[in-house]
């Protein structure tokens, strides 16, 4: 099974056990039933965890994905989804007894490096043991995951995540390679394609995003878009002395893009480029109003001096992109994109309701 498909099944599972695809109260029968009045994460800790791409939410989510795969992956989805759709039973009753701890494991994976986030490396000492004072209902292995020799699902998943660093052999001991469950092509696919998209979506989740669909084959491109529709009144004086010769039209929205507000282009491929406002600006480009020739279409334009590098975009797709996208293009299935967006919102709502202010 392709990593993109496997990760999509994981997100489906996560949406149910966080209550995002059921009623919110059901989350307390899933991963978040381990959150109690003794859990004391602060607003500052939550913000640091959410924004730290190496040790926070992204790391926790990827670790949870590997732990889910170790615990049975698709078999767990096959158990939980039909039950969620047909019954109001407690989450624990939807599993075989041997799988009943998967929610606690996922909860632990999400937060196992919480106390590394937002602090200098000098303060990382015993971060795992100290976590018990903040979140006391993680799996026992969470509180010694940095030093234990026992290869539990959470510890194994965390070490799989650590192997993403090219120099891991320089600082990790030999036990780390015992953790690997993926074959090399699958692992490479996840870390070169899927994880960068997750990082981008988490980092700019609350930003304004712009979409533009490709108008030619992108297999060998290094910038995007390379060719696009040009306003016919390019001699009109645009705002702030920009030139419409170096503009392309976009749609503007939050990450809740819907089909009416996205350029959908070739529906067979359903390929769309997305970029957050901050990366538009970092590329030296800016958003300007559309010229009169657009006849009132509500499209803003992005004006650029130099074309925007391909790696600043992510591409959502439905269908085969192998003949369309270059190897340095980050891409994620549009179904996965929407599920991840929904999960990020569910986690945000859940955690904000538990924060200590």
LINBELSUL-V265058 format. One record per residue. N is the residue number from 1. RES is the residue in one letter. OMEGA is omega in whole degrees, -180 to 180 (999 if undefined). NEAR is the number of other ideal C-beta (glycine too) atoms within 12 Angstrom. Layout:
n/res/omega/near
N/RES/OMEGA/NEAR
N/RES/OMEGA/NEAR
//
This chain:
n/res/omega/near
1/X/180/17
2/X/179/20
3/X/-179/34
4/X/177/32
5/X/-180/22
6/X/-179/29
7/X/178/41
8/X/176/30
9/X/178/31
10/X/179/43
11/X/177/39
12/X/177/33
13/X/-178/43
14/X/-180/43
15/X/178/35
16/X/-174/38
17/X/172/47
18/X/179/43
19/X/-176/30
20/X/179/32
21/X/174/27
22/X/172/28
23/X/-175/16
24/X/-178/19
25/X/-177/17
26/X/178/31
27/X/-179/35
28/X/173/25
29/X/180/30
30/X/-175/42
31/X/-172/44
32/X/172/35
33/X/179/26
34/X/177/33
35/X/-176/32
36/X/179/17
37/X/178/9
38/X/178/16
39/X/-168/29
40/X/177/23
41/X/-178/33
42/X/179/22
43/X/179/17
44/X/178/18
45/X/179/34
46/X/-180/32
47/X/179/21
48/X/180/26
49/X/-178/38
50/X/-172/34
51/X/-179/23
52/X/-175/26
53/X/-179/27
54/X/-173/27
55/X/-172/34
56/X/-174/35
57/X/-178/38
58/X/179/37
59/X/-180/36
60/X/-180/42
61/X/179/42
62/X/176/43
63/X/178/42
64/X/178/43
65/X/180/43
66/X/179/41
67/X/177/47
68/X/179/42
69/X/179/37
70/X/-176/32
71/X/178/36
72/X/172/26
73/X/-174/32
74/X/178/21
75/X/177/21
76/X/177/39
77/X/-178/35
78/X/177/19
79/X/-168/30
80/X/-173/45
81/X/178/25
82/X/179/15
83/X/177/26
84/X/-176/33
85/X/-172/16
86/X/-175/11
87/X/176/17
88/X/-177/15
89/X/177/19
90/X/-176/22
91/X/-175/38
92/X/-179/25
93/X/-177/18
94/X/-177/33
95/X/163/31
96/X/-176/17
97/X/-177/11
98/X/-178/13
99/X/-169/30
100/X/-179/23
101/X/-175/33
102/X/179/42
103/X/178/41
104/X/178/36
105/X/179/43
106/X/176/47
107/X/-179/43
108/X/179/41
109/X/-178/47
110/X/-170/48
111/X/-170/51
112/X/179/49
113/X/-178/40
114/X/-174/42
115/X/169/33
116/X/-171/31
117/X/174/35
118/X/179/25
119/X/178/21
120/X/-178/11
121/X/179/13
122/X/-178/8
123/X/-179/14
124/X/-175/21
125/X/179/15
126/X/-179/17
127/X/-179/30
128/X/180/33
129/X/-179/23
130/X/-179/24
131/X/-178/36
132/X/178/27
133/X/-177/19
134/X/-180/31
135/X/-170/38
136/X/-174/24
137/X/170/26
138/X/175/38
139/X/-176/37
140/X/-178/22
141/X/179/31
142/X/-172/43
143/X/171/30
144/X/-173/25
145/X/-178/39
146/X/-174/28
147/X/-173/17
148/X/174/22
149/X/180/17
150/X/-175/19
151/X/176/23
152/X/-177/29
153/X/-179/38
154/X/180/43
155/X/179/36
156/X/-180/34
157/X/179/43
158/X/-180/44
159/X/174/35
160/X/177/39
161/X/-179/40
162/X/-178/33
163/X/177/31
164/X/-180/30
165/X/-177/17
166/X/-176/13
167/X/-173/10
168/X/-179/21
169/X/-179/13
170/X/-176/10
171/X/-180/11
172/X/177/22
173/X/-173/16
174/X/-178/11
175/X/-173/21
176/X/-178/25
177/X/175/19
178/X/-175/17
179/X/-170/32
180/X/177/24
181/X/-177/29
182/X/171/30
183/X/-173/13
184/X/179/15
185/X/180/13
186/X/179/24
187/X/-180/27
188/X/179/18
189/X/-178/26
190/X/-173/33
191/X/177/31
192/X/-175/22
193/X/-172/35
194/X/-176/38
195/X/177/34
196/X/177/28
197/X/178/39
198/X/179/39
199/X/-178/30
200/X/-179/35
201/X/178/39
202/X/-177/35
203/X/-176/26
204/X/-173/32
205/X/-177/29
206/X/-177/21
207/X/167/22
208/X/-179/26
209/X/177/37
210/X/-179/43
211/X/177/42
212/X/-180/40
213/X/-175/35
214/X/-179/37
215/X/172/23
216/X/178/18
217/X/-174/18
218/X/-169/35
219/X/-174/18
220/X/-176/17
221/X/174/27
222/X/176/19
223/X/-179/27
224/X/-14/45
225/X/-178/37
226/X/177/24
227/X/-176/16
228/X/178/29
229/X/-178/25
230/X/177/21
231/X/-178/29
232/X/-179/14
233/X/-176/17
234/X/177/20
235/X/178/14
236/X/180/22
237/X/-179/14
238/X/178/27
239/X/173/18
240/X/175/13
241/X/174/12
242/X/177/25
243/X/179/22
244/X/174/32
245/X/-180/20
246/X/180/25
247/X/169/36
248/X/-176/39
249/X/180/31
250/X/165/44
251/X/-175/33
252/X/-180/30
253/X/168/26
254/X/178/23
255/X/175/38
256/X/-180/19
257/X/172/30
258/X/-173/16
259/X/-179/20
260/X/-177/12
261/X/179/22
262/X/166/31
263/X/-178/32
264/X/172/25
265/X/-180/29
266/X/-175/22
267/X/177/16
268/X/177/14
269/X/-179/26
270/X/-176/27
271/X/-177/40
272/X/174/44
273/X/180/46
274/X/179/44
275/X/177/42
276/X/-177/33
277/X/-177/26
278/X/-179/20
279/X/170/29
280/X/-178/35
281/X/-178/21
282/X/177/18
283/X/180/27
284/X/179/17
285/X/178/34
286/X/179/27
287/X/179/31
288/X/179/30
289/X/-179/26
290/X/179/30
291/X/-178/30
292/X/-175/17
293/X/178/21
294/X/173/25
295/X/174/12
296/X/177/10
297/X/-173/18
298/X/-180/16
299/X/166/30
300/X/179/30
301/X/170/40
302/X/-180/41
303/X/-175/34
304/X/170/33
305/X/174/15
306/X/-179/14
307/X/-174/24
308/X/180/34
309/X/-176/26
310/X/-174/29
311/X/175/29
312/X/180/34
313/X/161/45
314/X/-177/43
315/X/175/41
316/X/-171/44
317/X/168/37
318/X/-176/28
319/X/-176/23
320/X/180/17
321/X/-172/31
322/X/-179/18
323/X/-173/16
324/X/-171/31
325/X/175/32
326/X/-174/26
327/X/-179/20
328/X/178/23
329/X/176/34
330/X/-175/35
331/X/-178/42
332/X/-180/42
333/X/-176/33
334/X/177/33
335/X/178/23
336/X/178/35
337/X/-178/38
338/X/178/28
339/X/-180/32
340/X/177/41
341/X/-180/35
342/X/179/27
343/X/179/41
344/X/178/34
345/X/-179/27
346/X/178/31
347/X/-180/40
348/X/-180/25
349/X/-179/19
350/X/-175/33
351/X/179/34
352/X/-180/18
353/X/-178/21
354/X/-175/28
355/X/174/22
356/X/-177/19
357/X/999/12
//
